[in-house]
Amino acid sequence: MQPSKAKLGISACLLGAEVRYNGGHKLSRLCSRSLAEHFEFVPVCPEVGIGMPVPRQPIRLVGDPQAPRAVGTVERSHDVTDALAAYAERMAGELQGICGFIFMQQSPSCGLERVKVYQEGGRPSEPGRGIFAAAFCARHPDLPVEEDGRLNDPVLRENFLTRVFAYAEWQRLLQEGLTRRALIAFHSRYKYLLLATDPLQYKALGRLLGDLARHDLASLAPHYFSQLMAALKRCATRGTHSNVLQHLAGYLKRALSPDEKQEMQQLIGQYRDGVVPLVVPLTLLKHHFRRHPDRYIAEQVYLQPHPERLSLRNAL
């Protein structure tokens, strides 16, 4: 049987639904083509969800950027702030099975950041967040979220989808029944991915689980996972990736010939210098580990944190 696809919430207009204020859509080819093969999308349009018609009067954010109101651009008395926030609360409860959410950028309802907040006279002030997105994310602070436009950046796209698959694996672990042994095994699998994204948190989480026997698992596990997701949100660099590649290559030092070691070091150096993408030294590492298997390394998520067909590391 094929494993079930992870579910992603998504702004409905990004899948081509004609739900925007002008009756149009914002179809994302990345989402509708590349990602649809690997994920089950759950489309949401909060403005339609609260009963606004299509087409409709546009809304925009006004007032305090830290607590803006969503009002009509024609009828300022048409305030939908509370309705959008309430709908977000409802969706946050209903969409428990999702492992991430892709929001429409710059939307007064769905934008995660850089949404214009207008002041008297029509001038925009410092940017804010969409009403629905802000309320939804407050209910699911560990959930991987991203805006569609930012996913065009290969580094941000790879980082987001890495977190989505990590979130999905954690949910499966919780469903199977979390034990101390299972938590240690989970963390062990993510060690080198953590080292690539946040070396300091890599050490901190190791220390946290080192005292696992002294803590209540039910209270420690959510704290651990929140810290893990925060660490994975940091984008790995060529420097941190190179450091991890060197660590992994160290497991092969007794298995490889001098020429093979030289080739490995040359490719890691070329990657660090920006000559080749990450997939090049990784492919050679995987080749050597197939010839010289290591059980601990074989379990490392870092080697393949997402399906190979997504080709996410070809552009890193």
C-alpha positions in Angstrom: 0.0 0.0 0.0 1.1 3.5 -0.7 1.7 5.6 2.4 -1.0 8.3 2.8 0.1 11.8 1.8 0.7 14.4 4.4 -2.0 17.1 4.5 -1.3 20.7 3.9 -3.7 23.6 4.5 -3.5 26.2 1.7 -5.2 29.4 0.7 -7.8 28.2 -1.9 -6.9 30.8 -4.5 -3.4 29.2 -4.8 -5.0 26.1 -6.2 -6.9 28.1 -8.8 -10.2 28.5 -7.0 -11.9 31.7 -8.2 -12.5 33.1 -4.8 -10.7 36.4 -4.8 -12.5 39.7 -4.4 -12.5 40.3 -8.2 -13.6 36.7 -9.0 -10.1 35.7 -9.9 -7.5 33.3 -8.5 -3.7 33.2 -7.8 -2.9 29.7 -9.1 0.5 28.5 -7.9 2.1 26.1 -10.4 4.5 25.0 -7.7 1.7 24.0 -5.4 -0.8 22.7 -8.1 1.9 20.6 -10.0 5.1 19.9 -8.1 3.7 19.6 -4.6 0.3 18.1 -5.4 2.1 14.8 -6.2 3.3 14.5 -2.6 0.7 16.3 -0.5 -3.1 16.3 0.0 -4.2 19.9 0.0 -7.0 21.2 2.2 -8.0 24.5 0.6 -9.4 27.3 2.8 -10.6 30.8 1.8 -11.4 32.6 5.0 -13.2 35.5 3.3 -15.6 33.2 1.5 -15.7 31.1 4.7 -17.2 34.0 6.6 -19.9 34.5 4.0 -18.4 37.2 1.8 -19.6 37.0 -1.8 -17.5 36.6 -5.0 -16.9 39.2 -6.4 -16.9 41.5 -3.4 -15.7 44.7 -1.9 -12.0 44.4 -1.2 -10.8 44.6 2.4 -7.6 46.0 3.8 -5.9 46.4 7.2 -6.1 49.7 9.0 -5.0 51.1 12.4 -2.4 49.7 14.8 0.0 47.3 12.9 0.2 45.2 16.0 -3.6 44.8 16.2 -5.1 46.0 12.9 -8.7 45.9 11.8 -9.9 44.4 8.5 -12.4 46.8 6.9 -13.9 47.4 3.4 -12.0 49.7 1.1 -15.3 51.4 0.1 -17.4 51.0 3.2 -15.1 51.5 6.2 -18.0 50.4 8.5 -17.7 47.0 6.9 -15.5 45.5 9.6 -14.8 41.7 9.3 -11.9 41.5 11.8 -13.8 39.5 14.4 -15.4 37.2 11.9 -12.0 36.3 10.3 -10.5 35.7 13.8 -13.4 33.5 14.8 -13.2 31.5 11.5 -9.5 31.0 12.2 -10.3 29.6 15.6 -12.8 27.3 14.1 -10.4 26.1 11.3 -7.6 25.6 13.8 -9.8 23.2 15.6 -11.1 21.4 12.5 -7.8 21.1 10.6 -6.0 19.0 13.2 -4.6 16.6 10.7 -2.6 19.0 8.6 1.2 19.1 8.8 1.7 22.6 7.4 0.0 25.6 5.8 0.8 27.6 2.7 -0.7 31.1 2.9 -1.4 33.7 0.2 1.2 36.5 0.5 0.2 40.1 1.3 -3.4 39.2 1.8 -5.3 41.1 4.6 -6.7 37.8 5.7 -4.0 35.3 4.8 -0.7 37.2 4.7 1.9 36.0 7.2 4.0 39.2 7.1 4.6 42.4 5.2 0.9 43.0 4.8 0.2 46.8 4.3 -1.6 48.4 7.2 -3.2 51.7 6.2 -3.5 54.9 8.3 -5.6 58.0 7.9 -5.2 59.5 4.5 -4.5 56.1 2.9 -0.8 56.0 3.7 0.6 52.6 4.7 2.5 52.3 7.9 4.8 49.4 9.1 3.5 46.1 7.8 1.3 43.7 9.8 -0.1 40.2 9.5 -3.4 39.0 8.0 -6.2 38.5 10.5 -6.9 34.8 9.7 -3.2 33.9 9.4 -2.3 35.5 12.7 -5.1 33.9 14.7 -4.6 30.5 13.1 -0.9 30.5 13.8 -1.4 31.5 17.4 -3.4 28.3 17.9 -0.7 26.2 16.1 2.6 27.8 17.0 4.7 24.7 16.0 3.0 24.2 12.7 5.2 24.8 9.6 3.8 27.8 7.7 5.0 29.7 4.7 3.8 32.1 2.0 3.5 31.1 -1.6 5.9 33.7 -2.9 8.7 32.8 -0.5 8.5 29.2 -1.7 10.1 30.3 -5.0 13.3 30.7 -3.0 14.9 27.2 -3.1 16.4 27.5 0.4 13.1 28.6 2.0 11.2 25.9 0.0 13.6 23.1 1.2 13.5 24.4 4.7 9.7 24.6 4.8 9.1 21.1 3.4 11.8 19.6 5.7 9.8 20.9 8.6 6.5 19.6 7.2 7.9 16.1 7.0 9.4 16.4 10.5 6.0 17.5 11.8 4.3 14.6 10.0 6.7 12.1 11.5 6.1 13.5 15.0 2.3 13.2 14.6 2.7 9.6 13.6 4.9 9.0 16.7 2.2 10.5 18.9 -0.5 8.4 17.3 1.6 5.2 17.9 2.1 6.1 21.5 5.1 8.2 22.7 7.6 6.4 25.0 10.9 7.6 26.4 12.6 5.1 24.1 10.7 6.3 21.0 11.5 9.9 21.8 15.2 9.1 22.1 15.1 7.2 18.8 13.3 10.1 17.1 15.9 12.6 18.3 18.7 10.4 17.3 17.4 10.4 13.7 17.3 14.2 13.6 20.7 14.9 15.1 22.6 15.7 11.9 19.7 17.7 10.5 19.7 19.7 13.7 23.4 20.2 13.5 23.0 21.7 10.0 20.3 24.1 11.0 21.0 25.1 14.6 24.3 23.8 16.1 23.6 25.4 19.5 20.1 24.0 19.8 21.5 20.6 18.7 23.6 20.6 21.9 20.8 22.0 24.1 18.2 19.4 23.0 20.8 16.7 23.6 21.3 17.9 27.2 17.5 18.1 27.6 17.0 14.5 26.7 20.1 13.5 28.7 18.0 14.1 31.8 14.9 12.5 30.4 14.5 10.0 33.2 14.0 12.8 35.7 11.2 14.5 33.8 7.6 13.8 33.1 7.3 12.6 29.5 3.9 14.2 28.9 5.2 17.7 29.8 8.7 17.4 28.4 7.7 16.0 24.9 5.7 19.1 23.8 8.5 21.4 25.0 11.1 19.3 23.1 9.1 19.3 19.9 8.6 23.1 20.1 12.3 23.6 20.5 13.0 21.2 17.6 10.7 23.0 15.2 12.1 26.4 16.2 15.6 25.1 15.5 14.6 23.5 12.1 13.1 26.8 11.1 16.6 28.3 10.8 18.0 27.8 7.3 21.1 25.7 7.1 24.1 27.4 5.3 26.8 26.1 3.1 29.1 26.2 6.1 26.8 24.2 8.4 26.0 21.7 5.7 29.7 21.3 5.0 30.3 20.6 8.7 27.7 17.9 8.7 29.1 16.4 5.5 32.5 16.2 7.2 31.0 14.5 10.2 29.3 11.9 8.0 32.4 11.3 5.9 34.2 10.6 9.2 32.2 7.4 9.5 33.9 6.2 6.3 37.5 6.9 7.1 38.4 3.3 7.6 36.4 2.1 4.6 37.5 4.4 1.8 40.8 4.4 -0.2 43.0 7.5 -0.2 41.7 8.4 -3.6 38.1 8.1 -2.5 38.7 10.2 0.5 40.4 12.9 -1.6 37.4 12.9 -4.0 35.0 13.2 -1.1 36.9 16.1 0.4 37.2 17.8 -3.0 33.4 17.7 -3.5 32.7 18.9 0.0 35.1 21.8 -0.6 33.5 22.6 -4.0 30.1 22.6 -2.3 31.3 24.9 0.5 32.7 27.3 -2.2 29.5 27.4 -4.2 30.8 25.4 -7.2 28.4 22.5 -6.9 25.0 22.0 -5.2 24.5 20.0 -2.1 23.1 17.0 -3.9 26.6 16.4 -5.4 28.6 15.5 -2.3 25.4 13.9 -0.7 25.0 11.6 -3.7 28.6 10.4 -3.3 28.2 10.0 0.4 25.1 7.8 -0.1 26.9 5.8 -2.7 29.7 5.0 -0.2 27.3 4.2 2.6 25.5 1.7 0.3 28.8 0.0 -0.2 29.8 0.3 3.5 26.5 0.3 5.5 26.3 1.9 8.9 23.0 1.4 10.9 23.2 4.7 12.7 23.9 6.7 9.6 21.2 4.9 7.6 18.6 6.2 10.1 19.7 9.8 9.8 16.9 12.0 8.4 19.5 14.4 7.1 20.4 12.1 4.2 16.8 12.2 2.9 14.5 14.5 4.8 11.9 14.6 1.9 11.1 12.5 -1.2 13.9 12.5 -3.7 11.5 13.3 -6.6 11.0 16.8 -5.1 14.7 17.5 -6.1 14.9 20.1 -3.3 18.6 19.9 -2.8 19.5 20.2 -6.4 19.4 24.0 -6.1 21.0 24.4 -2.6 
